[in-house]
Amino acid sequence: MWIIKHAIWYGGLFNRPDFVAKVKQRWAIHKPKLETIPDFIARTADEIEESANANCIQWPIWIQVNKDETLSFRDAVSRMTDAYQTRLRWIDENISKL
């Protein structure tokens, strides 16, 4: 569900074909850049994994916020990447339906 489509100003804008066309145009421009983020995450994870593991030894996590705390570094990175890619696909599919 596109909650923003029902916000006070955006609701009216999304009823305008010219606005929807601009949204689709901007998405087409920026989507390729957004698709590179999982690779950036993977490269960055490779660079910081040793430090992240040392950080967890030095500063143990004692509260649970989103369950990432119970995962290994690699599993948490994988979960974040999967969530990002799921969201990106959802946005892409729903922008095409506007």
C-alpha positions in Angstrom: 0.0 0.0 0.0 1.3 3.4 -0.9 0.5 5.3 2.3 2.0 8.5 0.8 -0.6 8.5 -2.0 -3.2 9.2 0.6 -1.4 12.0 2.4 -2.9 15.5 2.2 -0.9 16.8 -0.8 0.3 13.7 -2.4 -3.2 12.3 -2.8 -4.1 15.0 -5.2 -0.7 14.9 -7.0 -1.0 11.1 -7.7 -4.3 11.8 -9.4 -2.5 13.9 -12.0 -1.2 12.0 -15.0 1.7 14.5 -15.4 2.8 14.0 -11.8 2.7 10.2 -12.1 4.7 10.4 -15.4 7.3 12.4 -13.6 7.4 9.9 -10.7 8.0 7.1 -13.2 10.6 9.1 -15.1 12.5 9.8 -11.9 12.3 6.2 -10.8 13.7 5.1 -14.2 16.6 7.5 -13.7 17.4 6.5 -10.1 16.6 2.8 -10.0 19.8 1.7 -11.6 21.8 3.5 -8.9 19.7 2.0 -6.2 20.3 -1.5 -7.6 24.0 -1.1 -7.0 23.5 -0.8 -3.2 23.6 -4.5 -2.4 27.0 -4.8 -4.0 28.1 -1.8 -2.0 26.8 -3.4 1.2 28.7 -6.6 0.4 32.0 -4.8 -0.3 31.6 -2.7 2.9 30.7 -5.9 4.9 33.9 -7.5 3.7 35.9 -4.4 4.8 34.4 -4.1 8.2 33.6 -7.7 9.3 36.7 -8.1 11.4 36.2 -4.8 13.1 32.4 -5.5 13.6 33.2 -8.8 15.3 35.8 -7.2 17.6 33.3 -4.5 18.4 30.8 -7.1 19.6 33.4 -8.7 21.8 34.3 -5.3 23.3 30.8 -4.0 23.6 28.4 -7.0 23.9 24.8 -6.3 22.8 22.5 -6.9 25.8 19.2 -5.7 24.4 17.1 -6.9 21.4 15.8 -4.3 19.1 15.1 -6.1 15.8 16.5 -9.6 16.3 19.7 -8.7 14.3 21.4 -8.9 17.6 20.9 -12.7 17.6 22.5 -13.1 14.2 26.0 -13.5 13.1 27.5 -10.5 11.3 27.1 -12.2 7.9 23.5 -13.3 8.6 22.6 -9.7 9.7 24.1 -8.3 6.5 22.2 -10.9 4.5 19.0 -10.0 6.2 19.5 -6.3 5.6 20.3 -6.9 1.9 17.3 -9.1 1.4 15.0 -6.6 3.1 16.5 -3.8 0.9 16.0 -5.9 -2.3 12.5 -6.9 -1.4 11.6 -3.2 -0.8 13.2 -2.2 -4.1 11.2 -4.8 -6.0 8.0 -3.7 -4.3 8.6 -0.1 -5.2 9.4 -1.0 -8.8 6.3 -3.2 -9.2 4.1 -0.6 -7.6 5.5 2.4 -9.5 4.8 0.5 -12.8 1.1 0.1 -11.6 0.6 3.9 -11.1 
